[in-house]
Amino acid sequence: MRTDPPARLRDVDARLRLGAAVAACCVAAGARSPVTPAALLVLACAALRLQGTPARDVLRAAAPAAWIGAVAAALALALTPGAPLLPGATFPVDAITAEGAHRAVAIGARVLAAAAVLRWLAGAAAPAEIEAALAGLGVPAALVELLALTRRFAGVLQRAADSAWSAAALRGGFTRPGAAARSAGAVAGVVALRTLERSESAALAMQLRGYQGKLPVADRRTSAPAANAAFAAAALAALGLSVAAGEAG
């Protein structure tokens, strides 16, 4: 995954990039119409393509969020009471309500829009820039350190989970539902133990290197006022168009 921001965004203050992503997620989450998050999803995907992200990578990044959104949408579809969407239909279609269908579409659009916006942010700002932006915005140092350490060890824990999952699969741990549940629990236990081991090793290493309660944070990159103004205008226009599309829809 790309960690260096695209050349056209390097002159933009990282706080503006982070603020635009947070604002887009808030607009998507608070919109009354599903058209607004859908418009933000389209704009975020277009921005990813402008960054040079291949379409397959965009789809791959959206896959986990799609599963989460699908589960949440299915629950909203099944549990929301109201008038039937298709009166006279057979079970289980007759249990689907118009309000439930509206909520399901809205939830799915919100989840996918937020995932696309965060994927754009991951490509538009390096992790060190995001941490510097958070520190510059006054976020508590403990939270910034927690995010930095989580980022640094996320790959290690993912490799541990992949290794444990592959070992369980090679031993036939997922051939039956009962065995699959036990194997999933064993994988979770292995990851939890590795997390504790890594945290103890990291704490010891930090103490040996002179850690005194504060991790160093990179200085913010000097930004260009013209680039900041252009980016802010483009971000406000995108948010405004998305909200206007939702109101019109």
C-alpha positions in Angstrom: 0.0 0.0 0.0 1.3 3.5 -0.9 2.5 5.5 2.0 3.9 8.6 0.3 1.3 11.3 -0.6 0.8 12.0 -4.3 2.9 14.8 -5.6 -0.1 17.0 -6.2 -1.1 16.9 -2.6 2.3 17.3 -1.0 2.0 21.1 -0.8 -1.4 20.8 1.0 -1.3 21.0 4.8 -1.8 17.5 6.3 -4.4 18.9 8.7 -6.5 20.0 5.8 -6.3 16.5 4.3 -7.2 14.9 7.6 -10.0 17.4 8.2 -11.5 16.8 4.8 -11.6 13.1 5.4 -13.2 13.5 8.8 -15.7 15.9 7.5 -16.7 13.6 4.6 -17.2 10.7 7.1 -19.3 12.9 9.3 -21.4 14.1 6.4 -21.9 10.5 5.2 -22.9 9.3 8.7 -25.3 12.1 9.4 -27.0 12.4 6.0 -30.7 11.7 5.9 -30.7 10.5 2.3 -28.6 7.6 1.1 -27.9 9.7 -2.0 -25.4 11.8 -0.1 -23.1 9.0 1.0 -23.5 7.4 -2.4 -22.3 10.7 -4.0 -19.4 10.8 -1.6 -18.5 7.2 -2.5 -18.4 8.1 -6.2 -16.2 11.2 -5.5 -13.9 9.2 -3.2 -13.4 6.5 -5.8 -12.8 9.2 -8.5 -10.1 10.7 -6.2 -8.5 7.3 -5.7 -8.4 6.8 -9.5 -6.8 10.3 -9.9 -4.2 9.3 -7.4 -3.3 6.4 -9.7 -4.8 3.6 -7.5 -5.8 0.7 -9.7 -9.5 -0.2 -9.8 -8.8 -3.7 -8.4 -7.0 -2.2 -5.4 -10.0 0.1 -4.8 -12.4 -3.0 -4.9 -10.0 -5.0 -2.7 -9.9 -2.2 -0.1 -13.7 -2.0 -0.1 -14.2 -5.7 0.4 -14.0 -5.8 4.3 -16.3 -2.7 4.6 -18.7 -4.3 2.1 -19.1 -7.3 4.4 -19.7 -5.2 7.4 -22.1 -3.0 5.5 -23.9 -6.1 4.2 -24.4 -7.5 7.6 -25.6 -4.2 9.1 -27.9 -3.6 6.1 -29.4 -7.2 6.4 -30.1 -6.6 10.1 -31.9 -3.3 9.3 -33.8 -5.0 6.5 -35.0 -7.8 8.7 -35.7 -5.9 11.9 -37.2 -2.6 10.8 -41.0 -2.6 11.1 -43.4 -0.8 8.8 -45.5 -1.2 5.7 -44.4 -4.0 3.3 -42.3 -3.0 0.4 -44.0 -5.5 -1.9 -47.5 -6.2 -0.7 -48.7 -9.6 -1.6 -45.3 -11.1 -2.1 -44.4 -14.5 -0.6 -42.3 -15.1 2.5 -39.6 -13.9 3.2 -39.9 -11.0 0.7 -43.2 -9.9 2.3 -41.3 -9.2 5.6 -39.2 -6.5 3.9 -40.6 -3.1 4.7 -40.1 0.1 2.8 -38.5 1.8 5.8 -36.2 -1.2 6.3 -35.1 -1.1 2.6 -34.4 2.6 2.9 -32.3 2.1 6.0 -30.5 -0.8 4.6 -29.5 1.2 1.5 -28.4 4.2 3.6 -26.3 2.0 6.0 -24.6 0.3 3.1 -23.8 3.6 1.4 -22.5 5.1 4.6 -20.1 2.2 5.3 -18.8 2.1 1.8 -18.4 5.9 1.6 -16.5 6.0 4.8 -14.2 3.1 3.7 -13.5 4.8 0.4 -12.7 8.2 2.1 -10.4 6.6 4.6 -8.7 4.6 1.8 -8.2 8.0 0.0 -6.7 9.5 3.2 -4.3 6.5 3.5 -3.0 7.3 0.0 -3.1 11.1 0.3 -1.1 11.4 3.6 1.7 9.4 5.0 1.2 7.9 8.5 3.8 10.2 9.9 2.0 13.2 8.4 -1.3 12.1 10.0 0.3 11.7 13.4 1.9 15.2 13.0 -1.4 16.6 12.0 -3.2 15.1 15.0 -0.5 16.5 17.3 -0.8 19.9 15.7 -4.6 19.9 16.2 -4.1 19.4 19.9 -5.0 15.7 20.1 -3.6 14.2 23.4 -0.1 12.9 23.1 -1.1 9.5 24.6 -3.7 9.0 21.8 -1.2 9.9 19.1 1.3 7.5 20.6 -1.3 4.8 20.8 -2.2 5.3 17.1 1.5 5.3 16.1 2.2 2.1 17.9 -0.9 0.4 16.6 0.1 1.3 13.0 3.6 -0.1 13.5 2.5 -3.4 15.0 -0.6 -3.9 12.8 1.4 -5.6 10.1 3.1 -7.9 12.6 -0.1 -9.0 14.1 -1.7 -9.5 10.7 1.1 -11.8 9.7 0.7 -13.7 12.9 -3.0 -14.1 12.2 -2.4 -15.2 8.7 0.2 -17.8 9.8 -2.1 -19.2 12.5 -5.1 -19.3 10.1 -3.0 -21.1 7.4 -1.7 -23.6 10.0 -5.3 -24.4 11.2 -6.5 -24.7 7.6 -3.7 -27.2 6.7 -4.7 -29.3 9.6 -8.3 -29.5 8.4 -9.6 -27.2 11.1 -12.3 -25.7 8.9 -13.8 -28.8 7.4 -16.8 -28.9 9.8 -18.7 -26.1 11.5 -17.8 -27.2 15.0 -14.1 -27.6 14.1 -14.2 -24.2 12.3 -15.5 -22.5 15.5 -12.8 -24.1 17.6 -10.1 -23.2 15.0 -11.3 -19.6 14.9 -11.1 -19.4 18.7 -7.6 -20.9 18.6 -6.4 -18.4 16.0 -7.8 -15.6 18.1 -6.0 -16.9 21.2 -2.7 -17.1 19.2 -3.1 -13.5 18.1 -3.9 -12.4 21.6 -0.8 -14.1 23.0 1.4 -12.7 20.2 0.0 -9.3 21.0 1.0 -9.6 24.7 4.5 -10.9 23.7 5.0 -8.1 21.2 3.8 -5.4 23.6 6.2 -6.6 26.3 9.1 -6.8 23.9 8.3 -3.3 22.5 8.0 -1.8 26.0 11.4 -3.2 26.9 13.0 -2.1 23.7 11.6 1.5 24.1 13.0 1.6 27.7 16.4 0.5 26.5 16.4 3.2 23.9 15.7 5.9 26.4 11.9 6.3 26.2 10.7 8.8 28.8 7.0 8.9 28.2 6.8 10.6 24.8 7.4 9.3 21.3 8.9 11.7 18.8 6.5 13.1 16.2 7.7 14.3 12.8 7.5 18.0 12.1 4.7 19.1 9.8 5.7 19.7 6.2 5.7 23.3 5.0 2.5 23.9 3.0 1.7 26.3 0.2 -1.1 28.8 0.8 -2.3 28.5 -2.8 -2.4 24.7 -2.6 -4.3 24.9 0.7 -6.9 27.3 -0.7 -7.4 25.2 -3.8 -7.8 22.0 -1.8 -10.1 23.6 0.7 -12.3 24.9 -2.1 -12.4 21.5 -3.9 -13.2 19.7 -0.6 -16.0 22.1 0.2 -17.4 21.9 -3.3 -17.4 18.1 -3.1 -19.2 18.1 0.3 -21.6 20.7 -1.0 -22.4 18.8 -4.1 -23.0 15.6 -2.1 -25.3 17.3 0.3 -27.2 19.0 -2.5 -27.6 15.7 -4.3 -29.0 14.2 -1.2 -31.5 17.0 -0.7 -32.5 16.9 -4.3 -33.0 13.1 -4.1 
